[in-house]
Amino acid sequence: MKITVDNIKCGGCAATITKKLTTTFDVENIDINIEQGIMNLDVDDAKKAEVVKVLLNLGYPEIDSVHGFNSVKAKAKSFVSCAIGKMDT
């Protein structure tokens, strides 16, 4: 499955996403292109809505899926997720 998301800024962001998706969906292979915000992961396409929801809760919404205040909220969440990812690595 390929998903493009907003707010990925660094390895801390990628670490948080990888940890959460790995534990939630028992994923073994996640590839994250930080510069482009593109993720490739081995999850059944039928679970895309669930994956997108988990990502949004972390602050990394699918590209063009949130706007206005919800976009600001997602960005704020991503800063926290990023910091947690940096501390965990």
N, C-alpha and C positions, 0 to 999 in steps of 0.2 A: 504494500500500500504506500502511496506517495501523498504527502500532505504538505502544503506550504502554509507557514504560520508567521504571525507578526511577533515582534519583540525579542527575538533571539539575538543576544548581543555578544555572548562569550562562551567559554567553556563551562562556566558555572551554570549558565542556563541549560546548556546541553546535558550536563551531569544530572541536574534535577529532572529534566524530561526523561532521560534514559532510565534513571532509577525508578521513577514513578511508573512509566510504561512497562518496564521489565517486571516489576512486582505485581502490577494490576492485571496485565495480560499475558504473563509468562512468556515474554518475547525474548528471543535469544539474539536477534540481530537488528540493531537500530543504527542507521547511518544518518547523521545530522550535518548538513552543510550550513554552518553558522552564517556565512556572508549572505547566502540567498534565502535562508529560512526554510529550506526544503528538508523534509525528513522522509526517509525510506525505512519501512519497518515490516517485519514478517508477521502480519496480523491479517486474518481473514477480512476481506473487504466488507463483509456483512457487519463487522464491528466498527466501521468507520465512525458512526454517530457517537458511539461510546468513547472512542479515542479522542474525537474532537471535543467532547464534553470534559474529559479529564484535562486536556491541554488548556481549554478555556479556564478551568478552575485553577490552573497553575499560572495563568496570565499570558498564555500563548495561543490566542484565538486563531482559527483558520483565517487566512488572508481574506479581507473584505467581508467578514461575517459579523463584526461588531462596529458600531459607529457612535459618535457623540460621547456621552458620559460613560457608556459601557466600554468604549475604547480606552478612556482615561483610567477606569477601574482595572482593566486588563493590564495596562502598562504598569500601574502601581503594584499589582500582584506579581508581575514578572520581575520587578526589582527585588522583592522579597525572595522569590524562588531562586533568582540568580545568586543572591547572597548565601542562601542555604546551600546551593550547589557548590559554591566556592569553599564554604567551610567543610563540606563533606569530602572534598577531594584532597 
